[in-house]
């Protein structure tokens, strides 16, 4: 039996693999993520949404670990597995409980973040949790979400950071460089975004080490 880790980025997937999970990369594409989850579903005991996220609530800061109580996406509402979530909170005593809003497109602007916070009630946002939660519910699988805040609620991401990813979850370097060349003024913001992401990835790695292989999942035989 295995635990699937729904991720968007190649770096998230590498950390998930080190934690004994089976990473499934969506590359920021909801349909692709669902297709890849379906292709990997044989012998699955549970699924976790694993990676970084953006803050919608003012209290969440870069590097904060959040464990979802629910995932919302439009009219969809998913409750995370209680027993596994309690294990995560017990081992990550500094983590915060939060509602995650799942989206199919990047929410990059502070105005869009405020609107999503108001309309969804979500405290953080990512592009994988709602897909993973939907997949889990359809198959009766336990589901949790462990995410680390990267960009704060007050941050607007620069254009180069919004370039679509490759299907393997890696950045399209040429597109990023082209964006920077066309708008060099975004470089300071881009560097800050990189520093924040680096801090979030380090926190994600620390969490995975504290939780151990399988992230403490109680459903492995």
N, C-alpha and C positions, 0 to 999 in steps of 0.2 A: 504493500500500500504506500501511496505517496501523497505529498501535500503540494498542490499547485500554488505558485506565487504569481499573481497577475501584476505585471510591471509595464512601465512605458519605456523605460530607458535601459540601455545595455549595462550601465553601471549599477543600476538597481538589481538587475538580473544576476550580475556577478556576486553581489553581496548575498542575494537569496540562495544562490547555489552553494556558497560557503556555509550557509546555515542548514544545509541538508534539504532544501526545498527544490522543487522542479520549476524553474522560472519559465514563464510564458510572456513573451514580449509583444506589446501591441504597437509600439512606435507611435503613439498618439492617434491611432486609428481604431475606433471602437469596433467596427466590423471585423477588421483583421484580428483583433484580440479575441473576439468571440469565436471566430473560426479556428484559431490556434488553441483555444481552450477546449473546444469540441474535439479537436484532433488528439488532445492529450488526456482525455477524460477516463480512459480505461485504468482501473486499479487506483482511482483517486479516493482518498479518505476525507479530504477537506481542502479548503481553498482560502488563501489570504491575499488581500490587496496590500501590496508591499512596496514602499518607496517614499518619495517626497511629495509634498503638496504645497498649495498656496493658502495663506491665511485669509479668512473672511472676517473673523472676529478680532477686535482690537487687542484682546488679552493674549492672543497667540503670537509668539515671537520666533524668529529664525532659530532652529535647533530644537524646538519643543517637540517632544514625542506625543502623538495623539493616538488613542485607541478608540475606534468608533463605537458608539452605541447603536447608531442607525446610519443608513445611507439613503439619501433622497435624490431623485432625478425626475423633475417634472411631477407627474402624478404618481410615480413609483416611490414606494417606501419599503425599505428592507431592514429588519432587525438583525443585529449581529449575534452570533452564538454567545450565550451568557457564560457558560462554563469556561470556554476557552478564553474569552475576554477577561474573566476574573483572574485566570492564571497569568495573563499578560500584565494586568495591572498589579498583581501581587509581586511580580518580578521586576517590573519597571515602576518603582514607587514614585518616581518624579513625573510620570506620564499624566496626561490630561484626557479625560473623557470628552468626546466631541461628536457632533453630527457632521458627516461628510456629505457634501453636495457633489454628485457626479455630473460631468459635462462631456459633450462630444467635441467641443472646440475650446481652445485655450481662453481663459478669462484673464486678460493681461492688464487691463486698465483699472485704475482705482475706482472709477465710476461704475464699471461693470461689476467689480467685486462688491461694492456697497449695495448695488441692486440685487445681486444674487443672495447676499446675506439677508436682506430685507424680505425677499420673495420666498426663499427656500428654508430659512432658519438654519442653514448649514454654517458651521464654524470654520470649515476648511474645504478646499476644492481640489479635485484631481480628475483625471480622465480615464481611470481604470476601475475604481471601486464599484460604480453602478453596474458595469458590465460583469464584473466578477460576482457581485451579489445576485444579479439576475440569473447568471449561469448556475450558481449554487442553489438558488430557490427552485429552479426548474428540475434539478436533479436530487433535491433533498439532502444536500451536502452542508456540513457546518461551514460557516463563513465568518471571518473576522477581517478587520482592516487595521494595519499598523502603518502609520505615516508620520514623516518628520516634516515640520514646517521649513520651507526654503524662503520664499518671498513673503514679506509681511503684508498686512491688509492695506497699508498705505503706499505700497510700491506699484508703480507701473513698469512693466517689463519693456526693455528696448526692442526695436524691430528685429535685430539680428537674433535675439533669443527666441523669436517666434517663428523662425524658419522651420518648415516641416522636417521631421526626422526621417531617416531611412527606415525601412521596415525592420531592420535589426536593432533599432533603438539608438543608433549613433547619429550625431549631427551631420548634416550635409555641409561639410567644411567650405566648399566653394561658394555655396549660397550665403553662408554666414559672412565670409570675407567680402563678397559682393555687396552685401547690405552695409557692412562697415565702410567700405570704400565710397558708397553713395551718400553716406551720412556719418562722417567721422565724429560728429558731436555726441553720438550715442556711446562712444568708447568708455567714458567713466561709468555710465550706468551698466554697461555690459560687464565691465570688470567687477563692479559691485555684485551683479547677479551671479557671476562666477564664484565670488568669495562666499556668498550666501549658500549657493548650491554645495560648495565644498564643505561648509560647516554642517549642512544637513546630511550629506553622505557620511561624514565621520560619525555623526550621531546615530545614523541608521546602522552602521557597522557595530557601534558599541551596544546598541539595543539587541542586535542579533546575537552577539557574543554572550550577553547577560541571559538571554532566553535559552540558548543552547540549540542543539540540532532539533529541527522541527518546530522551533518557537514554542516549545512546551505543549504542543497539541495533545490533548487527552484521547484522541480517537485513533491513534496508531496502534495496531495490534502488537 
